[in-house]
Amino acid sequence: MLVRDEQTFQPVHSITDASIPSRRYTCEGEKSPWRSSRGCFTVQTVYLFHMKPDTKTRILEAASRVVQKSGVAHMTLEEVAAEAKVSKGGLLYHFSSKEALIKGLVDEYIAQFDQFLDGHKKDTTPGSFTRAYLESALFFDAASCVGIVSAIANDTSLLAPLHKAYARWQFRLEHDGIDPTLATMVRLVADGLWFSFLIGTPALDEVMVKRILEQLEAETRTNGVKRDITQ
């Protein structure tokens, strides 16, 4: 158990449980094994800060659950309002349309991903941001990406904030103190694993995934010679 600012943090074993109203934080300096369908790895323990979510957060969490249960095509403002236990008027106060709600889900994903990647800041060695991006392949699955799926199914223009975020992440990868080609390869592998699990690609060998991630992580520490591509 971790206490910060007189608030209690409880360790959990899933960071995609949308039924838990919470904020996501990472416990500094504490390690524990993390087992997922993608292998068993030693990562920083993830804690959930238990607090009553505001209405906007509650609506986004409800929308995520609706999409996971009923599918994108069946997500209506009425169903989301009922799931969030707010009136439709209360929902419309925060999200004026279904498109605005989907954009909110996309923005929430970007915010969560940024928060996860910022966990690298304690590591000042070259390649730290790249390794954080690689580690994201373990944590961000279909349950945390419903906004992206919804945008693809409804209106791909709603992905514009994600495109901007990717440009920002790519810039940070290319200026992470290691070979930018290696850093970009890491991004493509992590994105590929995420997409593979998102669409449920069968027969993805757990041992092979583990070896790939471990080898790439080692490469960022030993063979990622920095090259300045801006010159």
ChimeraX commands (.cxc) that place a marker at each C-alpha (Angstrom):
marker #1 position 0.00,0.00,0.00 radius 0.5
marker #1 position 1.25,3.48,-0.87 radius 0.5
marker #1 position 0.17,6.70,0.79 radius 0.5
marker #1 position 0.64,10.04,-0.93 radius 0.5
marker #1 position -0.82,13.37,0.16 radius 0.5
marker #1 position -2.95,11.60,2.75 radius 0.5
marker #1 position -4.63,9.54,0.03 radius 0.5
marker #1 position -4.50,5.75,-0.11 radius 0.5
marker #1 position -3.36,3.88,-3.20 radius 0.5
marker #1 position -4.34,0.23,-3.57 radius 0.5
marker #1 position -2.36,-2.16,-5.78 radius 0.5
marker #1 position -4.41,-3.91,-8.47 radius 0.5
marker #1 position -3.76,-6.49,-11.18 radius 0.5
marker #1 position -5.54,-4.85,-14.11 radius 0.5
marker #1 position -5.34,-1.33,-15.46 radius 0.5
marker #1 position -8.19,-1.78,-17.92 radius 0.5
marker #1 position -11.00,-2.42,-15.44 radius 0.5
marker #1 position -13.38,0.36,-16.46 radius 0.5
marker #1 position -15.70,-0.51,-13.58 radius 0.5
marker #1 position -13.27,1.03,-11.09 radius 0.5
marker #1 position -13.67,4.80,-10.82 radius 0.5
marker #1 position -10.10,5.91,-10.52 radius 0.5
marker #1 position -7.10,7.82,-11.68 radius 0.5
marker #1 position -3.98,5.99,-12.82 radius 0.5
marker #1 position -0.60,6.45,-11.13 radius 0.5
marker #1 position 2.66,4.52,-11.07 radius 0.5
marker #1 position 4.41,3.60,-7.86 radius 0.5
marker #1 position 7.99,4.85,-8.05 radius 0.5
marker #1 position 10.80,2.45,-7.42 radius 0.5
marker #1 position 8.71,-0.61,-6.63 radius 0.5
marker #1 position 8.84,-3.66,-8.87 radius 0.5
marker #1 position 6.53,-6.64,-9.26 radius 0.5
marker #1 position 5.91,-9.32,-11.89 radius 0.5
marker #1 position 3.13,-8.52,-14.34 radius 0.5
marker #1 position 1.49,-11.38,-16.20 radius 0.5
marker #1 position -0.67,-10.82,-19.24 radius 0.5
marker #1 position -1.58,-12.66,-22.42 radius 0.5
marker #1 position 1.63,-11.18,-23.80 radius 0.5
marker #1 position 3.95,-12.79,-21.27 radius 0.5
marker #1 position 5.27,-12.29,-17.75 radius 0.5
marker #1 position 7.43,-9.23,-17.23 radius 0.5
marker #1 position 8.82,-7.25,-14.32 radius 0.5
marker #1 position 7.44,-3.72,-14.43 radius 0.5
marker #1 position 6.57,-0.92,-12.08 radius 0.5
marker #1 position 3.59,-1.72,-9.88 radius 0.5
marker #1 position 0.48,0.12,-11.05 radius 0.5
marker #1 position -1.78,1.69,-8.47 radius 0.5
marker #1 position -5.27,3.08,-8.78 radius 0.5
marker #1 position -6.10,6.23,-6.88 radius 0.5
marker #1 position -9.60,5.55,-5.59 radius 0.5
marker #1 position -11.76,8.62,-5.67 radius 0.5
marker #1 position -15.24,9.57,-6.78 radius 0.5
marker #1 position -14.94,10.48,-10.46 radius 0.5
marker #1 position -16.41,13.70,-11.75 radius 0.5
marker #1 position -19.42,13.48,-14.05 radius 0.5
marker #1 position -17.39,13.84,-17.23 radius 0.5
marker #1 position -15.06,11.01,-16.24 radius 0.5
marker #1 position -18.01,8.85,-15.22 radius 0.5
marker #1 position -19.62,9.38,-18.63 radius 0.5
marker #1 position -16.42,8.42,-20.45 radius 0.5
marker #1 position -16.04,5.28,-18.34 radius 0.5
marker #1 position -19.68,4.41,-19.03 radius 0.5
marker #1 position -19.20,4.90,-22.78 radius 0.5
marker #1 position -16.22,2.58,-22.67 radius 0.5
marker #1 position -18.27,-0.12,-20.97 radius 0.5
marker #1 position -21.14,0.29,-23.43 radius 0.5
marker #1 position -18.84,-0.13,-26.41 radius 0.5
marker #1 position -17.22,-3.20,-24.87 radius 0.5
marker #1 position -20.59,-4.78,-24.08 radius 0.5
marker #1 position -22.72,-3.77,-27.06 radius 0.5
marker #1 position -20.30,-2.72,-29.78 radius 0.5
marker #1 position -19.68,0.62,-31.43 radius 0.5
marker #1 position -22.79,0.52,-33.61 radius 0.5
marker #1 position -25.06,0.21,-30.59 radius 0.5
marker #1 position -23.56,3.02,-28.55 radius 0.5
marker #1 position -26.23,5.68,-28.12 radius 0.5
marker #1 position -26.25,8.72,-25.89 radius 0.5
marker #1 position -29.29,7.31,-24.11 radius 0.5
marker #1 position -27.55,4.04,-23.29 radius 0.5
marker #1 position -24.40,5.81,-22.12 radius 0.5
marker #1 position -26.43,8.18,-19.93 radius 0.5
marker #1 position -28.21,5.23,-18.35 radius 0.5
marker #1 position -24.93,3.40,-17.78 radius 0.5
marker #1 position -23.39,6.52,-16.20 radius 0.5
marker #1 position -26.52,7.10,-14.12 radius 0.5
marker #1 position -26.96,10.65,-15.37 radius 0.5
marker #1 position -29.77,12.29,-17.31 radius 0.5
marker #1 position -29.41,12.70,-21.04 radius 0.5
marker #1 position -29.35,16.44,-20.42 radius 0.5
marker #1 position -26.47,15.96,-18.00 radius 0.5
marker #1 position -24.59,14.00,-20.63 radius 0.5
marker #1 position -25.26,16.61,-23.30 radius 0.5
marker #1 position -23.89,19.30,-20.99 radius 0.5
marker #1 position -20.47,17.65,-21.26 radius 0.5
marker #1 position -20.76,16.05,-24.71 radius 0.5
marker #1 position -23.12,17.73,-27.15 radius 0.5
marker #1 position -23.23,14.79,-29.59 radius 0.5
marker #1 position -22.10,11.22,-30.13 radius 0.5
marker #1 position -19.16,12.58,-32.11 radius 0.5
marker #1 position -18.14,14.80,-29.19 radius 0.5
marker #1 position -18.33,11.80,-26.87 radius 0.5
marker #1 position -16.13,9.72,-29.18 radius 0.5
marker #1 position -13.64,12.59,-29.39 radius 0.5
marker #1 position -13.66,12.66,-25.60 radius 0.5
marker #1 position -12.77,8.96,-25.55 radius 0.5
marker #1 position -9.92,9.54,-28.00 radius 0.5
marker #1 position -8.64,12.47,-25.92 radius 0.5
marker #1 position -8.82,10.31,-22.78 radius 0.5
marker #1 position -6.76,7.58,-24.44 radius 0.5
marker #1 position -4.11,10.12,-25.46 radius 0.5
marker #1 position -4.01,11.54,-21.92 radius 0.5
marker #1 position -3.62,8.07,-20.40 radius 0.5
marker #1 position -0.91,7.15,-22.90 radius 0.5
marker #1 position 0.96,10.40,-22.22 radius 0.5
marker #1 position 0.76,9.74,-18.49 radius 0.5
marker #1 position 2.11,6.24,-18.99 radius 0.5
marker #1 position 4.98,7.44,-21.18 radius 0.5
marker #1 position 5.88,10.17,-18.69 radius 0.5
marker #1 position 6.76,7.40,-16.25 radius 0.5
marker #1 position 10.15,7.26,-17.99 radius 0.5
marker #1 position 11.25,10.65,-16.66 radius 0.5
marker #1 position 12.98,9.19,-13.61 radius 0.5
marker #1 position 15.21,7.27,-16.03 radius 0.5
marker #1 position 17.68,9.76,-17.47 radius 0.5
marker #1 position 19.63,7.24,-19.55 radius 0.5
marker #1 position 19.44,7.33,-23.37 radius 0.5
marker #1 position 16.43,5.46,-24.78 radius 0.5
marker #1 position 14.23,5.82,-21.71 radius 0.5
marker #1 position 11.26,7.20,-23.64 radius 0.5
marker #1 position 11.66,4.47,-26.27 radius 0.5
marker #1 position 11.62,1.77,-23.60 radius 0.5
marker #1 position 8.49,3.29,-22.08 radius 0.5
marker #1 position 6.83,3.17,-25.50 radius 0.5
marker #1 position 7.85,-0.48,-25.87 radius 0.5
marker #1 position 6.43,-1.30,-22.46 radius 0.5
marker #1 position 3.11,0.22,-23.53 radius 0.5
marker #1 position 2.59,-2.84,-25.73 radius 0.5
marker #1 position 1.83,-4.74,-22.51 radius 0.5
marker #1 position -0.63,-2.29,-21.04 radius 0.5
marker #1 position -2.78,-0.68,-23.72 radius 0.5
marker #1 position -5.22,-3.21,-25.12 radius 0.5
marker #1 position -8.68,-3.20,-26.71 radius 0.5
marker #1 position -10.38,-2.21,-23.46 radius 0.5
marker #1 position -8.41,1.03,-23.26 radius 0.5
marker #1 position -8.78,1.89,-26.96 radius 0.5
marker #1 position -12.54,1.93,-27.46 radius 0.5
marker #1 position -12.43,5.60,-28.46 radius 0.5
marker #1 position -10.10,4.85,-31.35 radius 0.5
marker #1 position -12.26,1.94,-32.49 radius 0.5
marker #1 position -15.35,4.12,-32.25 radius 0.5
marker #1 position -13.74,6.90,-34.27 radius 0.5
marker #1 position -12.68,4.49,-37.00 radius 0.5
marker #1 position -16.21,3.06,-37.19 radius 0.5
marker #1 position -18.00,6.43,-37.14 radius 0.5
marker #1 position -15.83,9.24,-38.47 radius 0.5
marker #1 position -12.10,8.95,-39.03 radius 0.5
marker #1 position -11.75,12.74,-38.83 radius 0.5
marker #1 position -12.20,12.29,-35.07 radius 0.5
marker #1 position -8.75,10.71,-35.06 radius 0.5
marker #1 position -7.09,14.06,-35.82 radius 0.5
marker #1 position -5.95,14.55,-32.18 radius 0.5
marker #1 position -4.40,11.08,-32.25 radius 0.5
marker #1 position -2.51,11.90,-35.43 radius 0.5
marker #1 position -1.08,15.01,-33.75 radius 0.5
marker #1 position -0.15,12.98,-30.68 radius 0.5
marker #1 position 1.66,10.42,-32.82 radius 0.5
marker #1 position 3.68,13.19,-34.46 radius 0.5
marker #1 position 4.67,14.40,-31.01 radius 0.5
marker #1 position 5.56,10.89,-29.80 radius 0.5
marker #1 position 7.58,10.22,-32.96 radius 0.5
marker #1 position 9.57,13.42,-32.42 radius 0.5
marker #1 position 10.40,12.35,-28.87 radius 0.5
marker #1 position 11.45,8.89,-30.09 radius 0.5
marker #1 position 13.78,10.39,-32.70 radius 0.5
marker #1 position 15.39,12.62,-30.06 radius 0.5
marker #1 position 15.68,10.05,-27.27 radius 0.5
marker #1 position 19.46,9.83,-27.28 radius 0.5
marker #1 position 19.63,6.59,-29.31 radius 0.5
marker #1 position 19.55,5.67,-32.98 radius 0.5
marker #1 position 16.24,7.15,-34.24 radius 0.5
marker #1 position 15.83,4.24,-36.64 radius 0.5
marker #1 position 15.92,1.79,-33.74 radius 0.5
marker #1 position 13.52,3.96,-31.74 radius 0.5
marker #1 position 11.09,4.02,-34.67 radius 0.5
marker #1 position 11.38,0.25,-35.06 radius 0.5
marker #1 position 10.41,-0.10,-31.40 radius 0.5
marker #1 position 7.36,2.08,-31.99 radius 0.5
marker #1 position 6.28,0.02,-35.00 radius 0.5
marker #1 position 6.65,-3.25,-33.07 radius 0.5
marker #1 position 4.69,-1.89,-30.10 radius 0.5
marker #1 position 1.98,-0.52,-32.40 radius 0.5
marker #1 position 1.87,-3.81,-34.29 radius 0.5
marker #1 position 1.42,-5.82,-31.11 radius 0.5
marker #1 position -1.31,-3.45,-29.96 radius 0.5
marker #1 position -3.14,-3.75,-33.28 radius 0.5
marker #1 position -2.71,-7.53,-33.32 radius 0.5
marker #1 position -4.32,-7.91,-29.92 radius 0.5
marker #1 position -6.95,-5.31,-30.78 radius 0.5
marker #1 position -8.24,-7.38,-33.70 radius 0.5
marker #1 position -7.69,-10.68,-31.92 radius 0.5
marker #1 position -5.04,-12.15,-34.19 radius 0.5
marker #1 position -4.86,-15.87,-33.30 radius 0.5
marker #1 position -1.81,-18.01,-32.63 radius 0.5
marker #1 position 0.41,-15.20,-31.37 radius 0.5
marker #1 position 3.07,-17.08,-29.46 radius 0.5
marker #1 position 3.50,-15.73,-25.93 radius 0.5
marker #1 position 7.11,-16.84,-25.65 radius 0.5
marker #1 position 8.01,-15.20,-28.95 radius 0.5
marker #1 position 6.37,-11.92,-27.92 radius 0.5
marker #1 position 8.34,-11.98,-24.68 radius 0.5
marker #1 position 11.60,-12.58,-26.56 radius 0.5
marker #1 position 10.90,-9.79,-29.04 radius 0.5
marker #1 position 10.21,-7.25,-26.31 radius 0.5
marker #1 position 13.20,-8.28,-24.24 radius 0.5
marker #1 position 15.55,-8.19,-27.23 radius 0.5
marker #1 position 14.36,-4.76,-28.33 radius 0.5
marker #1 position 14.64,-3.44,-24.78 radius 0.5
marker #1 position 18.23,-4.71,-24.63 radius 0.5
marker #1 position 19.00,-3.12,-28.00 radius 0.5
marker #1 position 17.98,0.31,-26.70 radius 0.5
marker #1 position 20.58,-0.06,-23.94 radius 0.5
marker #1 position 23.52,-1.52,-25.82 radius 0.5
marker #1 position 23.37,-0.91,-29.56 radius 0.5
marker #1 position 21.33,2.24,-29.92 radius 0.5
marker #1 position 24.15,4.56,-30.97 radius 0.5
marker #1 position 22.80,8.07,-31.33 radius 0.5
marker #1 position 22.77,9.59,-34.78 radius 0.5
marker #1 position 21.66,13.18,-35.32 radius 0.5
marker #1 position 19.21,13.00,-38.24 radius 0.5
marker #1 position 18.59,16.75,-38.15 radius 0.5
marker #1 position 21.93,17.54,-39.79 radius 0.5
marker link #1:1,2 radius 0.2
marker link #1:2,3 radius 0.2
marker link #1:3,4 radius 0.2
marker link #1:4,5 radius 0.2
marker link #1:5,6 radius 0.2
marker link #1:6,7 radius 0.2
marker link #1:7,8 radius 0.2
marker link #1:8,9 radius 0.2
marker link #1:9,10 radius 0.2
marker link #1:10,11 radius 0.2
marker link #1:11,12 radius 0.2
marker link #1:12,13 radius 0.2
marker link #1:13,14 radius 0.2
marker link #1:14,15 radius 0.2
marker link #1:15,16 radius 0.2
marker link #1:16,17 radius 0.2
marker link #1:17,18 radius 0.2
marker link #1:18,19 radius 0.2
marker link #1:19,20 radius 0.2
marker link #1:20,21 radius 0.2
marker link #1:21,22 radius 0.2
marker link #1:22,23 radius 0.2
marker link #1:23,24 radius 0.2
marker link #1:24,25 radius 0.2
marker link #1:25,26 radius 0.2
marker link #1:26,27 radius 0.2
marker link #1:27,28 radius 0.2
marker link #1:28,29 radius 0.2
marker link #1:29,30 radius 0.2
marker link #1:30,31 radius 0.2
marker link #1:31,32 radius 0.2
marker link #1:32,33 radius 0.2
marker link #1:33,34 radius 0.2
marker link #1:34,35 radius 0.2
marker link #1:35,36 radius 0.2
marker link #1:36,37 radius 0.2
marker link #1:37,38 radius 0.2
marker link #1:38,39 radius 0.2
marker link #1:39,40 radius 0.2
marker link #1:40,41 radius 0.2
marker link #1:41,42 radius 0.2
marker link #1:42,43 radius 0.2
marker link #1:43,44 radius 0.2
marker link #1:44,45 radius 0.2
marker link #1:45,46 radius 0.2
marker link #1:46,47 radius 0.2
marker link #1:47,48 radius 0.2
marker link #1:48,49 radius 0.2
marker link #1:49,50 radius 0.2
marker link #1:50,51 radius 0.2
marker link #1:51,52 radius 0.2
marker link #1:52,53 radius 0.2
marker link #1:53,54 radius 0.2
marker link #1:54,55 radius 0.2
marker link #1:55,56 radius 0.2
marker link #1:56,57 radius 0.2
marker link #1:57,58 radius 0.2
marker link #1:58,59 radius 0.2
marker link #1:59,60 radius 0.2
marker link #1:60,61 radius 0.2
marker link #1:61,62 radius 0.2
marker link #1:62,63 radius 0.2
marker link #1:63,64 radius 0.2
marker link #1:64,65 radius 0.2
marker link #1:65,66 radius 0.2
marker link #1:66,67 radius 0.2
marker link #1:67,68 radius 0.2
marker link #1:68,69 radius 0.2
marker link #1:69,70 radius 0.2
marker link #1:70,71 radius 0.2
marker link #1:71,72 radius 0.2
marker link #1:72,73 radius 0.2
marker link #1:73,74 radius 0.2
marker link #1:74,75 radius 0.2
marker link #1:75,76 radius 0.2
marker link #1:76,77 radius 0.2
marker link #1:77,78 radius 0.2
marker link #1:78,79 radius 0.2
marker link #1:79,80 radius 0.2
marker link #1:80,81 radius 0.2
marker link #1:81,82 radius 0.2
marker link #1:82,83 radius 0.2
marker link #1:83,84 radius 0.2
marker link #1:84,85 radius 0.2
marker link #1:85,86 radius 0.2
marker link #1:86,87 radius 0.2
marker link #1:87,88 radius 0.2
marker link #1:88,89 radius 0.2
marker link #1:89,90 radius 0.2
marker link #1:90,91 radius 0.2
marker link #1:91,92 radius 0.2
marker link #1:92,93 radius 0.2
marker link #1:93,94 radius 0.2
marker link #1:94,95 radius 0.2
marker link #1:95,96 radius 0.2
marker link #1:96,97 radius 0.2
marker link #1:97,98 radius 0.2
marker link #1:98,99 radius 0.2
marker link #1:99,100 radius 0.2
marker link #1:100,101 radius 0.2
marker link #1:101,102 radius 0.2
marker link #1:102,103 radius 0.2
marker link #1:103,104 radius 0.2
marker link #1:104,105 radius 0.2
marker link #1:105,106 radius 0.2
marker link #1:106,107 radius 0.2
marker link #1:107,108 radius 0.2
marker link #1:108,109 radius 0.2
marker link #1:109,110 radius 0.2
marker link #1:110,111 radius 0.2
marker link #1:111,112 radius 0.2
marker link #1:112,113 radius 0.2
marker link #1:113,114 radius 0.2
marker link #1:114,115 radius 0.2
marker link #1:115,116 radius 0.2
marker link #1:116,117 radius 0.2
marker link #1:117,118 radius 0.2
marker link #1:118,119 radius 0.2
marker link #1:119,120 radius 0.2
marker link #1:120,121 radius 0.2
marker link #1:121,122 radius 0.2
marker link #1:122,123 radius 0.2
marker link #1:123,124 radius 0.2
marker link #1:124,125 radius 0.2
marker link #1:125,126 radius 0.2
marker link #1:126,127 radius 0.2
marker link #1:127,128 radius 0.2
marker link #1:128,129 radius 0.2
marker link #1:129,130 radius 0.2
marker link #1:130,131 radius 0.2
marker link #1:131,132 radius 0.2
marker link #1:132,133 radius 0.2
marker link #1:133,134 radius 0.2
marker link #1:134,135 radius 0.2
marker link #1:135,136 radius 0.2
marker link #1:136,137 radius 0.2
marker link #1:137,138 radius 0.2
marker link #1:138,139 radius 0.2
marker link #1:139,140 radius 0.2
marker link #1:140,141 radius 0.2
marker link #1:141,142 radius 0.2
marker link #1:142,143 radius 0.2
marker link #1:143,144 radius 0.2
marker link #1:144,145 radius 0.2
marker link #1:145,146 radius 0.2
marker link #1:146,147 radius 0.2
marker link #1:147,148 radius 0.2
marker link #1:148,149 radius 0.2
marker link #1:149,150 radius 0.2
marker link #1:150,151 radius 0.2
marker link #1:151,152 radius 0.2
marker link #1:152,153 radius 0.2
marker link #1:153,154 radius 0.2
marker link #1:154,155 radius 0.2
marker link #1:155,156 radius 0.2
marker link #1:156,157 radius 0.2
marker link #1:157,158 radius 0.2
marker link #1:158,159 radius 0.2
marker link #1:159,160 radius 0.2
marker link #1:160,161 radius 0.2
marker link #1:161,162 radius 0.2
marker link #1:162,163 radius 0.2
marker link #1:163,164 radius 0.2
marker link #1:164,165 radius 0.2
marker link #1:165,166 radius 0.2
marker link #1:166,167 radius 0.2
marker link #1:167,168 radius 0.2
marker link #1:168,169 radius 0.2
marker link #1:169,170 radius 0.2
marker link #1:170,171 radius 0.2
marker link #1:171,172 radius 0.2
marker link #1:172,173 radius 0.2
marker link #1:173,174 radius 0.2
marker link #1:174,175 radius 0.2
marker link #1:175,176 radius 0.2
marker link #1:176,177 radius 0.2
marker link #1:177,178 radius 0.2
marker link #1:178,179 radius 0.2
marker link #1:179,180 radius 0.2
marker link #1:180,181 radius 0.2
marker link #1:181,182 radius 0.2
marker link #1:182,183 radius 0.2
marker link #1:183,184 radius 0.2
marker link #1:184,185 radius 0.2
marker link #1:185,186 radius 0.2
marker link #1:186,187 radius 0.2
marker link #1:187,188 radius 0.2
marker link #1:188,189 radius 0.2
marker link #1:189,190 radius 0.2
marker link #1:190,191 radius 0.2
marker link #1:191,192 radius 0.2
marker link #1:192,193 radius 0.2
marker link #1:193,194 radius 0.2
marker link #1:194,195 radius 0.2
marker link #1:195,196 radius 0.2
marker link #1:196,197 radius 0.2
marker link #1:197,198 radius 0.2
marker link #1:198,199 radius 0.2
marker link #1:199,200 radius 0.2
marker link #1:200,201 radius 0.2
marker link #1:201,202 radius 0.2
marker link #1:202,203 radius 0.2
marker link #1:203,204 radius 0.2
marker link #1:204,205 radius 0.2
marker link #1:205,206 radius 0.2
marker link #1:206,207 radius 0.2
marker link #1:207,208 radius 0.2
marker link #1:208,209 radius 0.2
marker link #1:209,210 radius 0.2
marker link #1:210,211 radius 0.2
marker link #1:211,212 radius 0.2
marker link #1:212,213 radius 0.2
marker link #1:213,214 radius 0.2
marker link #1:214,215 radius 0.2
marker link #1:215,216 radius 0.2
marker link #1:216,217 radius 0.2
marker link #1:217,218 radius 0.2
marker link #1:218,219 radius 0.2
marker link #1:219,220 radius 0.2
marker link #1:220,221 radius 0.2
marker link #1:221,222 radius 0.2
marker link #1:222,223 radius 0.2
marker link #1:223,224 radius 0.2
marker link #1:224,225 radius 0.2
marker link #1:225,226 radius 0.2
marker link #1:226,227 radius 0.2
marker link #1:227,228 radius 0.2
marker link #1:228,229 radius 0.2
marker link #1:229,230 radius 0.2
marker link #1:230,231 radius 0.2
view
